[in-house]
Amino acid sequence: MSRTRHIRGSRLATAGIAATTATLLAAALAPAASADGRPSRATALANAASALVEHATSLGLTSAQDTSVRDVVVDKDGTQHVRYDRTYRQLPVLGGDFVVHLAPGGAYRSADRATRSPLSLPSVTPGLAAPKAADLAVNALRAANLGETLKKITAKPRLVVDALHGAPKLAWQTNVVAQDSLGNPVARSVLTDARTGAQIDAWDTIETATGDGQSLYSGTVPLETTLSGSTYQLKDPTRGNTYTGDAANKTDLCIFGICFSRAPATLFTDADNHWGSGTTSDRSSAAVDAQYGTNETWDYYKNVHGRNGIAGDGKGSYNRVHYGNNYNNAFWDDSCFCMTYGDGDGTTFGPLVALDVAGHEMSHGVTSKTAALTYSGESGGLNEATSDIFGTMVEWYANNSSDAGDYLIGEKIVRSGFGKPALRFMDKPSKDGNSADCWSSSVGNLDVHYSSGVANHFAYLLAEGSGAKTVNGVSYNSPTCNGSTVTGIGHDKVGKIWYRALTVYMTSSTNYAGARTATLNAAKDLYGAGSAEYNAVAAAWSAVSVA
């Protein structure tokens, strides 16, 4: 997957950091404040650049490093939060990211760092050649897909500094992509010690979940479309020109981790601006669900959190429906900034275009543009939980009577062959047979879709509280791991707290203990230290054994 686009920020000097002329010039030429009186982005960048100079030592910055800006958040009161990535001797540093927090006047307050290990290596010359690293990564992909015949396998290594797994070390990060026997994509990122050849970590890089239009799952829904001549296009000019296309049951052609030929996304068109029939016999019906899911996700992030689009830049993504053959998945891919939906096999899953699936997958895009939680270990569980939480929040936000808000994940897409009424259950995650209800030291060893259970359980308890209850016609009975009783604060506040924590306090290496701290900081910012909301966050984490 492609990395977040960077805006070049400040460069390190031998005695600390000198803000680049470009950054300071931009600040000088740009307005000091936005229309609502808050400091502008350029002002925040200039303030942060000065903070890097003054606090280089505490931030672990040296002359061998460069920094680049990933994201900027300016609060209503003018408080500024600037998120950085860093390189070491021009190599990307995994776990080198940090967030600088500034007072409304621009004074430095604090910083959150993904790692505090000193960043210094004796050499950046690998002992293991790139082709060997590629071979090892291909073997890792095969091992992770036992029983599958893989074809069109390609691998592209890049040299990085790994600061996520103990003392910083030189490593190869190899992105391997292939196709399974049905032509559907499989991909894995493999981290290999560039000196010894030992595998450090590996994770999937396709993050899966799994006018008016008659949808498959959400009834008749409103759609904003584009009129071109006498034909309507399923493209929304009010939401960054988001659009939905037909993949015609084809898949992507990817080489060396780069997709040169993507399955076509032939834009859906219609003569009368009434789309779909609500049945799978009309290919436009799935397109209606996908476009509606994009719209509701866009609106949720904009209207609730003030985020203008997935990347926060006002640009729309696009959807591909009818991807592959009987493809039992849906995924967000940063490299195309697009959402892709399979039709399911009809026995295990139906078309995977349900509202909470859309919210889930597109929230992976939000995570990649903010905290960029590493997709393995506890950080990976938090990455998946973030998407489950926000997919649920999108469903609540939509307030659609055909797909009412609930704390079930993917309940609309499962079929009898799946054997359960939903993919995951936030009130008691272990009901899926695999997920963890409570934190333990071994949680990070689980698949990220199962280690996510701890945060999903926390989010449910924080929203609704413990014990038996019925919400929107669905029965829940959420236990606590410490025998306590938790009183909920409502799902709206949960979404606001989690978003604040994700975009301001979490980093790529945040684990469950770090998530507790991040959400407590977020609750303090939003509702005050010692508030009912702050205390509920603490109680809900304790109730899932995160102290």
MIZALO-193747 format. One line per 5 residues: number of its first residue (from 1); for each residue x, y, z of C-alpha. Coordinates in Angstrom, 2 decimals. Each point is the difference from the previous one (the first is absolute). Example, Ala and Ser with C-alpha at 12.3 -4.5 7.8 and 13.67 -1.06 7.14 Angstrom:
2
1) 12.30 -4.50 7.80 | 1.37 3.44 -0.66 $
***
This chain:
547
1) 0.00 0.00 0.00 | 1.21 3.49 -0.72 | 1.13 2.22 2.83 | -1.72 3.17 1.04 | 0.92 2.94 -2.20 $
6) 2.48 2.25 1.76 | 0.53 3.75 0.06 | 3.65 0.67 0.52 | 0.51 1.63 3.37 | 3.25 0.63 1.84 $
11) 3.56 -1.28 -0.44 | 2.34 -0.94 2.81 | 3.21 1.89 0.59 | 3.03 -1.03 2.06 | -1.04 2.04 3.02 $
16) -3.69 -0.87 -0.24 | -2.47 0.93 -2.71 | -0.18 2.94 -2.36 | -3.44 0.72 -1.39 | 0.11 -0.06 -3.81 $
21) -0.20 3.27 -1.85 | -3.03 -1.36 -1.88 | -1.93 -0.65 3.22 | 0.71 3.40 1.47 | -0.64 1.77 -3.30 $
26) -3.35 -1.77 -0.33 | -0.92 1.11 3.51 | 0.99 3.57 -0.78 | -2.08 0.11 -3.19 | -3.04 -1.88 1.32 $
31) -2.63 1.53 2.29 | 0.89 -0.39 3.68 | -3.56 -1.03 0.82 | -2.82 -1.81 -1.76 | -3.46 1.44 -0.55 $
36) -1.18 -1.12 3.45 | 2.94 1.67 1.76 | 2.02 -3.14 0.66 | 3.70 -0.10 -0.97 | 0.43 -1.05 -3.63 $
41) 1.67 -3.23 -1.08 | 3.06 1.97 -1.13 | 0.24 1.67 3.39 | -0.24 -3.35 1.77 | 2.77 -1.37 -2.26 $
46) 2.25 2.95 0.76 | -0.63 -0.31 3.74 | 0.74 -3.71 -0.15 | 3.19 0.57 -1.98 | 1.21 2.34 2.73 $
51) -0.92 -2.59 2.64 | 2.11 -2.60 -1.78 | 3.00 2.30 0.18 | -0.45 0.66 3.72 | -0.87 -3.56 1.02 $
56) 2.14 -2.08 -2.35 | 1.68 -1.88 2.82 | -3.20 -1.05 1.77 | -1.48 -1.06 -3.34 | 3.06 -2.11 -0.80 $
61) 0.79 1.99 -3.13 | 3.55 0.11 -1.37 | 1.84 1.28 -3.07 | -0.44 -3.40 -1.67 | -3.79 0.40 -0.07 $
66) -2.59 1.81 -2.07 | -3.64 0.61 0.87 | -3.10 0.35 -2.16 | -3.49 1.11 0.97 | -2.76 -2.58 -0.22 $
71) -2.96 1.85 1.52 | -0.98 3.23 1.78 | -2.90 0.40 2.45 | -0.99 3.44 1.35 | -2.57 -0.09 2.80 $
76) -2.78 2.54 0.42 | 1.91 1.66 2.83 | 3.10 0.35 -2.19 | 1.97 -2.92 1.46 | 2.14 -1.52 -2.75 $
81) 1.09 -3.60 -0.62 | 2.51 -0.71 -2.77 | 0.78 -3.62 -0.89 | 3.38 -0.91 -1.50 | 1.68 -2.95 -1.66 $
86) 3.76 -0.21 0.03 | 2.83 -1.50 -2.02 | 3.46 -1.09 1.11 | 2.75 0.57 -2.57 | -2.77 0.26 -2.59 $
91) -1.61 -3.32 0.98 | -3.62 -0.09 1.26 | -0.23 -0.74 3.72 | -2.77 -2.38 1.00 | -1.09 1.25 3.41 $
96) 1.78 3.31 -0.45 | -3.23 1.99 -0.05 | -0.89 2.51 2.68 | -2.58 2.71 0.75 | 0.96 3.44 1.29 $
101) -2.65 1.77 2.13 | 0.02 3.81 0.12 | -1.92 2.55 2.05 | -2.37 2.42 -1.80 | 2.80 2.56 -0.05 $
106) 2.40 -2.49 -1.56 | 2.04 -0.90 3.09 | 1.16 -3.60 0.28 | -1.98 -2.13 2.46 | 0.94 -3.64 -0.53 $
111) 0.49 -2.74 -2.56 | -1.11 -3.59 -0.51 | 2.60 -2.27 -1.59 | -0.52 -3.44 -1.51 | 3.34 -1.06 1.46 $
116) 2.52 1.55 2.39 | 2.93 -2.20 -1.01 | 3.08 1.99 -1.08 | 0.20 -0.04 -3.79 | 3.54 -0.86 -1.01 $
121) 1.41 -2.78 -2.21 | 3.65 -0.90 -0.66 | -0.77 -0.44 -3.70 | -2.87 0.14 -2.49 | 1.62 -2.53 -2.31 $
126) -1.98 -3.27 0.15 | 1.67 -3.35 0.47 | -2.97 -1.69 -1.68 | -0.49 0.74 -3.70 | -3.34 1.31 -1.23 $
131) -0.75 -3.07 -2.20 | 0.48 -2.28 2.99 | -2.35 2.16 2.09 | -2.55 -0.23 -2.82 | 0.28 -3.81 -0.05 $
136) -0.51 -0.21 3.75 | -3.07 2.23 -0.26 | -1.51 -2.13 -2.77 | 0.45 -3.06 2.21 | -1.75 1.84 2.82 $
141) -2.94 0.82 -2.29 | -0.28 -3.64 -1.04 | 0.13 -1.12 3.63 | -2.80 2.41 0.90 | -2.18 -1.39 -2.81 $
146) 0.28 -3.74 0.59 | -2.14 -2.02 -2.37 | -0.14 2.76 -2.61 | 1.70 -0.15 -3.37 | 1.46 3.45 -0.45 $
151) 0.87 1.52 -3.35 | 1.42 3.24 -1.37 | 2.10 0.45 3.14 | 2.13 3.12 0.16 | 2.09 1.45 2.81 $
156) 1.54 3.44 0.44 | 2.41 0.53 2.93 | 0.90 3.41 1.40 | 2.65 0.70 2.61 | -1.35 1.52 3.24 $
161) 0.94 0.55 3.61 | -2.20 -2.06 2.30 | -0.58 1.80 3.30 | -3.22 -1.83 0.78 | 1.50 -3.24 1.27 $
166) 2.55 0.74 2.70 | 3.29 1.71 -0.71 | 0.06 1.66 -3.45 | 1.43 -2.21 -2.71 | 0.46 0.01 -3.76 $
171) -2.74 -2.02 -1.71 | -1.53 -0.86 -3.32 | -3.71 0.72 -0.29 | -1.26 -2.06 -2.91 | -3.48 0.38 -1.45 $
176) -1.07 -3.25 -1.66 | -3.10 -0.23 -2.17 | -1.54 -2.95 -1.81 | -3.27 -1.47 -1.17 | -1.78 -3.04 1.41 $
181) -1.55 -2.78 -2.07 | -3.05 2.17 -0.75 | 2.12 2.98 -1.02 | -0.74 1.94 3.17 | 2.83 2.07 1.56 $
186) 2.07 -1.06 2.98 | 2.74 2.21 1.40 | 2.36 0.08 2.96 | 2.66 2.33 1.33 | 2.98 -1.91 1.43 $
191) 2.62 1.62 2.22 | 3.37 -1.76 -0.12 | 3.18 0.72 1.98 | 2.40 1.36 -2.65 | 2.97 -1.46 1.87 $
196) -1.13 -3.51 0.99 | -2.92 -0.70 -2.33 | -2.29 -0.81 2.95 | -3.66 0.94 -0.42 | -0.91 2.80 2.39 $
201) -3.70 0.34 -0.78 | -2.55 -0.44 -2.78 | -3.50 1.29 -0.61 | -2.69 0.05 -2.65 | 0.02 3.17 -2.11 $
206) -3.50 -0.34 -1.38 | -2.08 0.90 3.03 | -3.17 -2.05 -0.19 | -3.05 -0.62 2.06 | -1.23 -1.35 -1.21 $
211) -16.02 19.01 -13.12 | -1.88 -2.64 1.98 | 0.85 -3.58 -0.15 | -1.44 -3.29 1.12 | 2.78 -1.63 1.98 $
216) 0.50 -3.59 1.07 | 0.18 0.75 3.73 | -1.06 3.57 0.78 | -3.28 0.42 -1.87 | -0.56 2.94 -2.32 $
221) 2.68 2.65 0.61 | 0.71 3.50 -1.35 | 2.96 0.40 -2.35 | 1.75 3.08 -1.33 | 0.96 -0.64 -3.64 $
226) 1.54 1.81 -2.99 | -1.90 0.73 -3.18 | 2.18 -0.34 -3.12 | -1.96 0.81 -3.12 | -3.16 -2.04 0.35 $
231) 1.57 -2.69 2.19 | 0.36 -0.08 3.77 | 3.29 -1.17 1.52 | 0.32 -1.60 3.42 | 2.47 2.70 1.01 $
236) -0.60 2.37 2.91 | 1.29 3.55 -0.61 | -0.97 1.03 3.54 | 2.36 -2.53 1.59 | 3.27 0.43 -1.86 $
241) -1.30 -1.71 -3.17 | -0.20 -3.40 1.65 | -1.24 -2.53 -2.52 | -0.83 -3.66 -0.43 | 1.04 -2.24 -2.88 $
246) -0.50 -3.57 -1.16 | 3.10 -2.23 0.25 | -1.70 -2.48 -2.35 | 1.13 -2.92 2.22 | 3.63 0.65 -0.91 $
251) 3.01 0.40 2.31 | 3.18 2.13 0.11 | 3.36 -0.62 -1.66 | 2.73 0.99 2.44 | 3.77 -0.31 -0.51 $
256) 2.70 0.72 2.61 | -2.66 1.28 2.35 | -1.22 2.55 -2.54 | -3.32 -0.50 -1.78 | 0.48 0.82 -3.66 $
261) -3.37 -1.25 -1.16 | -3.00 0.24 2.29 | -3.28 -1.73 -0.46 | -2.12 2.46 -1.94 | -2.22 2.35 1.94 $
266) -2.40 0.80 -2.82 | -2.12 2.85 1.32 | -3.64 -0.95 0.56 | -2.44 2.07 -2.08 | -3.77 0.20 -0.13 $
271) -2.61 1.67 -2.18 | -2.56 1.09 2.60 | 2.06 0.44 3.22 | -1.84 -2.83 1.75 | 2.60 -2.66 0.70 $
276) -0.23 -3.71 0.73 | -2.88 -2.30 0.81 | 0.98 -1.19 3.47 | 0.93 -3.42 -1.40 | 3.28 -1.57 -1.12 $
281) -1.40 -0.55 -3.49 | 0.58 3.72 -0.61 | 3.73 0.79 0.17 | -0.81 3.57 0.99 | -1.55 -1.09 3.31 $
286) 3.39 -0.80 1.57 | 1.29 3.27 -1.41 | -2.77 1.85 1.84 | 1.11 -1.56 3.31 | 3.64 0.83 -0.65 $
291) -0.68 3.61 -0.94 | -2.36 0.42 2.94 | 2.64 -1.44 2.35 | 2.56 2.46 -1.34 | -2.43 2.88 0.45 $
296) -0.90 -0.87 3.59 | 3.64 -0.56 0.94 | 0.98 3.34 -1.54 | -2.84 1.78 1.79 | 0.76 -1.66 3.34 $
301) 3.63 1.09 0.00 | -0.81 3.50 -1.26 | -3.06 0.79 2.10 | 1.11 -1.69 3.23 | 3.78 0.48 -0.07 $
306) 0.54 2.82 -2.48 | 2.08 -2.25 -2.28 | -0.45 0.85 -3.68 | 0.43 -3.36 -1.73 | 2.01 -3.08 0.86 $
311) 3.34 1.77 -0.34 | -1.36 3.27 1.39 | 0.70 1.77 -3.31 | -3.48 0.10 -1.50 | 0.80 -2.56 -2.68 $
316) -2.37 -2.89 -0.56 | 0.89 -3.66 -0.28 | -1.67 -2.43 -2.36 | -1.70 -3.38 0.25 | 0.32 -3.15 -2.07 $
321) -2.82 -2.53 0.29 | -0.30 -3.50 -1.53 | 3.72 -0.66 0.53 | 1.36 -3.49 -0.71 | -1.90 -3.28 0.01 $
326) -2.00 -0.90 3.12 | 2.40 2.26 1.88 | -0.84 -0.20 3.71 | 1.61 3.27 1.01 | 0.14 3.75 -0.22 $
331) 3.07 2.17 0.41 | 1.33 3.53 0.07 | 3.25 0.61 -1.90 | 2.00 3.21 0.57 | 1.90 -0.41 -3.27 $
336) -3.13 0.59 -2.08 | -1.86 1.92 2.71 | -2.90 -2.28 -0.73 | -2.44 -2.42 1.57 | -0.55 -3.42 -1.58 $
341) -2.90 -2.39 0.60 | -0.43 -3.67 -0.88 | -3.36 -1.60 -0.71 | 0.45 -2.81 2.51 | -0.63 -3.65 -0.81 $
346) -3.69 0.12 0.90 | 0.41 -2.68 2.66 | 2.39 1.56 2.52 | -0.45 3.63 -1.00 | -2.17 2.06 -2.27 $
351) 1.35 3.15 -1.71 | 2.23 1.70 2.55 | -1.39 3.50 -0.56 | -1.74 0.47 3.37 | 0.15 3.38 1.72 $
356) 2.20 -1.02 2.95 | 2.39 -1.82 -2.32 | 0.41 3.18 -2.05 | 0.59 2.06 3.14 | 2.44 -2.61 1.30 $
361) 2.14 -0.22 -3.11 | 0.14 3.72 -0.77 | 0.99 0.63 3.61 | 3.19 -1.95 -0.74 | 0.75 2.90 -2.33 $
366) -0.54 2.50 2.81 | 2.30 -2.00 2.27 | 2.74 -0.11 -2.64 | -0.16 3.78 -0.37 | 0.19 0.60 3.76 $
371) 1.47 -2.39 2.58 | 0.97 -2.63 -2.63 | -0.34 -2.78 2.57 | 2.28 -2.86 -1.02 | -2.05 -2.93 -1.28 $
376) 1.40 -2.61 2.38 | 0.11 -0.74 3.72 | -2.08 2.13 2.35 | 0.30 2.98 -2.35 | -1.59 -2.12 -2.73 $
381) -2.86 -0.93 2.30 | -0.56 3.68 0.71 | 0.12 0.71 -3.74 | -2.77 -2.53 -0.65 | -1.99 1.12 3.04 $
386) 0.18 3.59 -1.20 | -1.71 -1.06 -3.21 | -2.59 -2.08 1.87 | -0.72 2.91 2.34 | -0.35 2.57 -2.78 $
391) -1.91 -2.40 -2.26 | -2.46 -0.34 2.88 | -0.08 3.77 0.50 | -0.77 0.51 -3.71 | -2.91 -2.43 0.30 $
396) -1.36 1.88 3.03 | 0.54 3.33 -1.73 | -1.91 -1.07 -3.14 | -3.11 -0.73 2.11 | -1.35 -2.25 -2.75 $
401) -3.08 -2.00 1.00 | 0.94 -2.82 -2.42 | 3.42 -0.36 1.64 | -0.42 1.39 3.49 | 2.98 0.79 2.22 $
406) 1.35 -2.93 1.99 | 3.18 -1.46 1.45 | 0.22 -2.90 -2.45 | 2.58 0.06 -2.80 | -1.07 -1.17 -3.46 $
411) -3.39 -1.37 1.05 | -1.53 0.87 -3.39 | 2.51 -1.90 -2.14 | 0.16 -3.38 1.78 | -1.89 -2.98 -1.39 $
416) -0.97 -3.35 1.50 | 3.33 -1.57 -0.95 | 1.84 2.34 2.34 | -1.73 -1.52 3.01 | -0.24 3.19 2.06 $
421) -2.27 3.05 -0.22 | 2.90 2.45 -0.46 | 3.75 0.17 -0.62 | 0.77 1.45 3.43 | -1.83 0.94 3.21 $
426) 1.11 3.06 1.92 | -1.88 -0.74 3.23 | 1.72 -3.37 0.42 | 2.61 -0.47 -2.74 | 0.67 -3.65 0.90 $
431) -3.43 -0.91 -1.40 | 1.67 -0.24 -3.41 | 2.05 -2.93 1.32 | 3.40 1.70 -0.33 | 0.09 3.57 1.29 $
436) 1.30 1.08 3.38 | -2.36 1.57 2.55 | 2.80 0.99 2.40 | 3.59 1.13 -0.33 | 2.82 -2.38 0.88 $
441) 3.70 -0.02 -0.80 | -0.67 -2.42 -2.88 | -2.65 2.11 -1.77 | 2.57 1.42 -2.40 | 0.66 -3.49 -1.34 $
446) -3.53 -0.32 -1.35 | -1.11 0.88 -3.52 | -0.78 3.72 -0.02 | -3.69 -0.69 -0.71 | -0.14 -1.89 3.33 $
451) 2.32 2.11 2.16 | -2.28 2.90 -0.95 | -2.60 -1.53 2.31 | 1.48 1.69 3.07 | -0.52 3.51 -1.42 $
456) -3.39 -0.92 -1.47 | -1.10 -1.23 3.43 | 1.31 3.21 1.58 | -1.91 2.12 -2.53 | -3.26 -1.86 0.61 $
461) 0.32 0.26 3.78 | 0.84 3.69 -0.27 | -3.03 0.61 -2.21 | -2.66 -2.23 1.60 | 1.39 -1.30 3.27 $
466) 0.15 -3.55 1.35 | -2.72 -2.59 0.46 | -3.07 -1.03 -1.96 | -1.97 2.49 -2.09 | -1.83 0.36 -3.29 $
471) 0.98 2.80 -2.38 | -1.87 0.61 -3.27 | -1.56 -3.43 0.29 | 3.33 -1.84 0.46 | 0.74 -1.79 3.29 $
476) 3.43 0.44 1.57 | 1.58 -1.30 3.18 | 3.45 1.44 0.55 | 2.10 -1.39 2.85 | 3.02 1.67 1.60 $
481) 3.32 -1.71 0.55 | 0.40 1.33 3.54 | -3.58 -0.52 1.21 | -0.70 3.74 0.05 | -3.12 1.82 -1.14 $
486) 0.53 2.59 -2.74 | -2.42 2.80 -0.87 | 0.04 1.10 -3.63 | 0.28 3.55 -1.36 | -1.58 -0.59 -3.44 $
491) 1.47 -0.89 -3.37 | 0.33 3.62 -1.21 | 2.50 0.84 2.75 | 1.89 -3.24 -0.61 | 0.52 0.98 -3.64 $
496) 1.23 3.47 0.94 | 2.41 -1.33 2.63 | 1.43 -2.69 -2.29 | 0.43 2.43 -2.92 | 1.79 2.51 2.20 $
501) 2.28 -2.72 1.34 | 0.74 -1.35 -3.50 | 0.76 3.32 -1.64 | 1.83 1.77 2.83 | 1.58 -2.52 2.37 $
506) 0.45 -3.45 -1.57 | 3.10 -0.91 -2.01 | 0.97 -2.96 -2.17 | 1.15 -2.06 3.01 | -2.87 0.73 2.40 $
511) -0.97 -3.11 1.97 | -2.95 -0.57 2.33 | 1.63 1.76 2.94 | 0.78 2.91 -2.31 | -3.59 0.02 -1.27 $
516) -1.24 0.36 3.58 | 2.26 3.02 0.47 | -0.96 1.48 -3.39 | -3.75 -0.30 0.63 | 0.31 1.40 3.51 $
521) 1.88 2.98 -1.43 | -2.73 0.37 -2.63 | -2.77 -0.18 2.61 | 1.82 2.59 2.10 | 0.28 2.32 -3.02 $
526) -3.66 -0.40 -0.93 | -1.74 -0.24 3.36 | 2.52 0.89 2.69 | 2.17 -1.93 2.45 | -2.13 -1.74 2.61 $
531) -3.15 0.33 -2.12 | -2.53 -2.83 -0.21 | 1.27 -0.75 -3.50 | 3.64 -0.10 1.12 | -0.82 -2.32 2.87 $
536) -2.10 -2.22 -2.28 | 2.93 -0.41 -2.39 | 2.21 -1.13 2.88 | -2.67 -2.38 1.29 | -0.66 -1.53 -3.42 $
541) 3.70 -0.70 -0.59 | 0.33 -1.56 3.45 | -3.06 -2.12 -0.81 | 1.89 -1.58 -2.91 | 3.18 -0.43 2.10 $
546) 1.96 2.90 -1.50 | 1.48 1.86 2.94 $
***
